[in-house]
């Protein structure tokens, strides 16, 4: 099968949430199929990554993308009924590439709704829309967490994007989500459209326990640090949780590990006991040095790769419902569930004060991801999904 694969970012290297998933999808697809990739290149690192993919024999075309410039040029859309997302990720150049390639492909696979927009003009293709998360639901959560005027902007984006997602979902042969929770939200918001769950996974060889390297009292958070839910989560933890933890355990220190830290995150690095790393070559090194993984997200859906990776490393995880629910693990058995600041304080301090309990929790988390989140297992349904979408498209014609 000839597959046209669209991604918001060059799907390599697998060093952030969306790239981890898109790389694994691409790697799996090309085992049996001919895959043509089209993606935005956000910076020179993406340009180099695209070159690396070509060296692997993967055909990829890219279009340069400046998020800052795109947001500014999309502002007039606030006066229309078009979601700003389609302006930020709209591109005549990328559409032209898709239009040129589509006639020679059998199936289009779009990762994120903004990329699905480029496939809408091509009903001759069988199409799969991989939402990963229902983006409109994310904007709804943002609206609930912010004050006017941004709450108005986010609420408008939620409503307009949901209307677009309805159109997109009913135009495709399959809509894909990474957890049953997200699929249930989709079914409630967009009834009657086909849907399926294709779970994320974790690289169990790259992320594996190394207890000898753990530093007592070292708490860690990993994630891209210009992503609002990550910024909100670590700010909450540093301001509301960490001071009390350090009163009880003065040696406790918190590392915020991830690229593109915003000025707000950089200021957190000035707080005693907090390290902001910026970009690192490999988060494994920081996870290996940690004794507890912190996942204080207050806005999230789906499976958080940061949680899976920490569990795979054998780290005890302290996380909110938002951060942990996608794993479908059992609180208290596979991770510690802690919603409020007081709950997070108690959970972290309990683990710091009881290393044996922390080790037992981390070991149970590792066993859980071994049983449920090996990429070879989670992506096993993909081939059948591709064939089914193509068959449904043929039947409809």
C-alpha positions in Angstrom: 0.0 0.0 0.0 1.2 3.5 -0.8 0.6 5.7 2.3 0.8 9.5 2.5 1.7 10.3 6.1 1.2 13.8 7.4 2.7 15.2 10.7 2.8 18.6 12.4 6.6 18.1 13.0 9.3 16.0 11.3 8.7 12.6 13.0 12.3 12.2 14.2 14.1 11.9 16.5 11.7 10.5 19.0 12.5 13.1 21.7 9.1 14.6 22.5 5.6 13.3 22.8 4.3 13.7 19.3 7.6 12.7 17.6 7.8 9.6 19.7 4.4 8.5 18.4 4.8 9.6 14.8 8.2 7.9 14.6 6.8 4.6 15.9 3.9 4.8 13.5 6.2 5.6 10.6 8.6 2.8 11.5 5.8 0.3 11.8 4.1 1.3 8.5 7.2 1.2 6.4 7.8 -2.5 7.3 5.0 -3.5 4.9 4.1 -0.4 3.0 5.6 2.4 0.9 5.4 5.6 2.9 5.7 9.2 1.8 6.0 11.7 4.6 5.0 15.4 4.5 5.7 17.5 7.6 6.4 20.9 8.9 10.0 21.7 9.8 9.9 24.0 12.9 13.6 24.7 13.1 17.0 23.7 11.9 16.9 20.6 14.1 13.8 19.4 12.1 15.7 20.1 8.9 18.6 17.9 10.1 16.1 15.3 11.2 14.5 15.2 7.8 17.9 14.7 6.2 18.6 11.8 8.7 15.3 10.2 7.6 16.3 10.5 3.9 19.6 8.7 4.8 17.5 5.9 6.2 15.7 5.6 2.9 12.5 7.4 4.0 11.0 9.8 1.5 10.0 13.0 3.2 9.1 16.5 2.1 9.0 19.4 4.5 7.7 23.0 4.7 9.3 25.6 7.0 7.1 26.7 9.9 7.5 29.5 12.3 4.9 29.1 15.2 5.3 32.7 16.3 4.8 34.2 12.9 1.9 31.9 12.1 0.1 32.9 15.3 0.5 36.6 14.4 -0.8 36.1 10.9 -3.7 34.1 12.2 -5.1 36.8 14.5 -7.6 38.1 11.9 -9.3 34.7 12.1 -10.7 35.8 15.5 -13.2 37.8 13.5 -14.4 34.7 11.6 -15.7 31.3 12.3 -12.5 29.6 11.3 -10.4 28.1 14.2 -7.0 29.7 14.6 -5.5 26.3 14.7 -6.2 26.0 10.9 -4.4 29.3 10.4 -1.4 28.5 12.6 -1.0 25.2 10.8 -2.3 26.2 7.4 0.1 26.3 4.4 -0.5 26.7 0.7 2.9 25.2 0.1 2.2 22.1 2.1 -1.2 21.8 0.5 0.4 21.9 -2.9 2.7 19.1 -2.0 -0.2 17.0 -0.7 -2.2 17.7 -3.8 0.8 16.5 -6.0 1.4 13.3 -4.0 -2.2 12.2 -3.2 -3.1 11.0 -6.7 -0.3 8.4 -6.5 -1.2 7.1 -3.0 -3.8 4.7 -1.7 -4.3 6.0 1.8 -3.7 9.2 3.7 -2.8 9.1 7.4 -2.9 12.4 9.3 -1.5 12.9 12.8 -3.5 15.7 14.4 -6.7 17.4 13.1 -4.7 20.3 11.6 -2.9 17.9 9.3 -6.2 16.2 8.5 -7.3 19.4 6.9 -4.8 18.8 4.1 -6.5 15.5 3.2 -10.1 16.8 3.0 -9.7 17.9 -0.7 -8.9 14.3 -1.6 -11.9 12.0 -1.2 -10.3 9.6 -3.6 -8.0 8.5 -0.8 -8.9 6.2 2.0 -8.2 8.4 5.1 -7.3 7.8 8.7 -7.4 10.7 11.2 -5.2 10.1 14.2 -6.4 12.7 16.7 -4.0 11.6 19.5 -6.1 14.0 21.6 -9.3 15.8 20.7 -7.7 19.2 20.3 -11.0 21.0 20.9 -11.2 19.4 24.3 -7.7 20.7 25.1 -8.9 24.3 24.4 -11.9 23.7 26.5 -9.7 22.8 29.4 -7.5 25.9 28.8 -10.7 28.1 28.9 -11.6 26.7 32.2 -8.2 27.4 33.7 -7.6 31.0 32.5 -9.2 34.4 33.0 -10.6 36.8 30.4 -9.6 37.7 27.7 -7.7 34.5 27.0 -10.6 32.4 28.4 -12.7 33.9 25.6 -10.1 33.1 23.0 -9.8 29.6 24.2 -13.5 29.1 24.4 -13.9 30.4 20.9 -11.2 28.0 19.6 -12.9 25.1 21.4 -16.2 25.7 19.7 -14.9 26.5 16.2 -12.4 23.6 16.2 -15.0 21.2 17.4 -17.2 22.0 14.4 -14.2 21.4 12.1 -13.4 18.1 13.9 -17.0 17.0 13.3 -16.6 17.6 9.6 -13.2 15.9 9.5 -14.3 12.9 11.6 -17.2 12.1 9.3 -15.1 12.4 6.2 -12.6 9.7 7.2 -12.7 5.9 7.3 -11.3 5.8 10.8 -10.6 8.1 13.7 -7.8 7.0 16.1 -7.3 7.8 19.8 -4.6 6.6 22.2 -7.0 5.8 25.1 -10.5 4.7 25.7 -11.1 7.9 27.7 -10.4 10.1 24.7 -12.5 7.8 22.4 -15.4 8.2 24.9 -15.1 12.0 24.8 -15.0 11.8 21.0 -18.2 9.6 20.8 -20.0 12.0 23.1 -19.0 15.1 21.1 -19.1 13.6 17.6 -21.6 10.7 17.6 -21.8 8.4 14.7 -18.3 8.7 13.4 -16.0 5.6 13.3 -13.4 5.4 16.0 -10.7 3.1 17.4 -8.0 3.0 20.1 -4.3 2.6 19.2 -2.3 2.9 22.3 1.0 4.6 22.7 3.9 2.6 24.0 7.4 2.9 25.5 10.8 1.8 24.5 11.5 -0.8 27.2 15.1 -1.2 26.1 16.0 2.5 26.2 14.0 3.2 29.4 15.0 0.6 31.9 15.8 0.7 35.6 19.2 1.6 37.0 18.7 1.9 40.8 22.4 2.4 41.4 22.4 5.8 39.7 19.5 7.3 41.7 20.2 10.4 43.8 18.3 10.5 47.1 15.7 13.3 47.1 16.0 14.0 43.4 12.6 14.8 41.9 12.2 15.1 38.1 9.7 16.3 35.5 10.3 15.8 31.8 8.5 17.5 28.9 8.6 20.3 26.3 8.7 23.4 28.4 6.9 25.8 26.2 3.7 23.7 26.3 1.2 25.3 28.5 0.0 22.3 30.5 3.7 21.5 31.4 4.4 25.1 32.3 1.2 25.2 34.5 2.0 21.9 36.2 5.6 22.6 37.1 4.8 26.2 38.3 2.1 24.8 40.5 4.5 22.2 41.9 7.3 24.6 42.6 5.1 27.3 44.2 2.6 25.1 46.1 4.3 21.7 46.8 8.1 21.9 46.8 8.6 24.4 49.6 6.8 22.2 52.1 8.6 19.1 50.8 11.9 20.9 51.4 10.9 21.8 54.9 10.6 18.2 55.7 13.4 17.0 53.5 15.9 19.9 53.0 18.0 17.9 50.5 15.1 17.4 48.1 15.7 19.1 44.7 13.5 19.3 41.6 14.8 19.1 38.0 12.6 20.4 35.2 14.0 18.7 32.1 13.0 19.7 28.6 13.5 22.0 25.7 12.3 25.5 25.1 11.7 26.7 28.7 9.5 29.8 28.7 10.7 32.9 30.7 8.2 31.8 33.4 9.9 28.4 33.6 13.4 29.9 33.5 12.5 32.0 36.6 11.6 28.8 38.4 15.3 27.9 38.1 16.1 30.8 40.4 14.2 29.1 43.2 16.4 27.3 45.7 16.3 23.5 45.0 15.1 23.9 41.4 17.1 23.1 38.3 15.8 24.1 34.8 17.9 22.2 32.2 16.6 23.4 28.9 17.3 21.0 26.0 19.1 17.7 26.9 20.3 15.1 24.5 18.7 12.3 26.4 16.1 12.4 29.2 17.1 8.9 30.2 20.2 10.3 31.9 18.0 12.5 34.1 15.4 9.9 34.8 18.2 7.5 35.8 19.5 10.0 38.4 16.1 10.7 39.9 14.4 9.0 42.8 10.8 10.1 42.1 9.1 11.2 38.9 6.6 14.1 39.3 3.6 14.5 37.0 1.6 17.5 38.4 -0.4 18.2 35.2 -3.7 19.9 35.7 -4.6 19.9 32.0 -4.1 16.7 30.1 -5.8 13.8 28.4 -4.6 10.5 27.0 -1.4 8.7 27.8 1.5 10.8 29.0 4.7 9.5 27.5 6.6 11.1 30.5 4.6 8.9 32.8 5.2 5.7 30.8 8.9 6.4 30.5 9.3 7.1 34.2 7.4 3.9 35.0 9.6 2.0 32.6 12.6 3.3 34.4 11.3 1.8 37.6 10.7 5.2 39.1 7.8 5.8 41.6 5.5 8.3 39.9 3.4 10.9 41.8 0.9 12.3 39.4 -2.6 13.9 39.1 -5.6 12.1 37.6 -5.0 14.1 34.4 -1.5 12.8 34.1 -2.0 9.2 35.1 -5.5 8.1 34.0 -4.4 7.3 30.4 -2.2 4.5 31.7 -5.2 2.7 33.1 -3.0 1.5 35.9 -4.1 1.2 39.5 -3.4 4.2 41.9 -1.4 3.1 44.9 -0.2 0.0 43.0 1.4 1.3 39.9 1.7 5.0 40.8 0.7 7.5 43.5 -2.4 9.6 42.7 -2.2 13.1 44.2 -4.5 15.8 43.1 -4.2 18.8 45.4 -1.0 20.5 46.7 -1.5 18.9 50.1 -1.9 15.4 48.6 1.2 15.9 46.4 3.2 17.0 49.5 2.1 13.9 51.5 2.7 11.5 48.6 6.2 12.8 47.8 7.2 13.0 51.5 5.9 9.4 52.1 8.1 8.1 49.3 11.1 10.1 50.3 10.7 8.9 53.9 10.2 5.2 52.9 12.7 4.1 50.2 11.5 0.5 50.3 8.0 1.6 49.5 9.3 3.8 46.7 11.3 0.9 45.2 8.3 -1.4 45.4 6.0 1.1 43.7 8.6 1.7 41.0 9.1 -2.0 40.4 5.4 -2.5 40.1 5.2 0.3 37.5 7.9 -1.3 35.4 6.2 -4.6 35.4 2.9 -2.9 34.4 4.4 -1.2 31.3 6.3 -4.4 30.4 2.9 -6.2 30.3 0.9 -3.5 28.5 3.0 -0.9 26.7 5.6 -2.5 24.6 5.4 -0.7 21.2 5.4 -4.1 19.4 2.2 -4.9 21.3 0.4 -1.6 21.2 0.9 -1.0 17.5 0.0 -4.6 16.5 -3.5 -3.5 15.4 -2.1 -0.9 13.0 -1.8 -3.1 9.9 -5.3 -4.4 10.2 -6.6 -0.8 10.7 -4.9 0.3 7.4 -6.4 -2.6 5.5 -9.8 -2.1 7.0 -9.8 1.6 6.1 -8.9 0.9 2.5 -11.5 -1.8 2.2 -14.2 0.5 3.7 -13.2 3.2 1.2 -13.5 0.8 -1.7 -16.9 -0.4 -0.5 -18.2 3.1 -0.2 -17.2 3.9 -3.7 
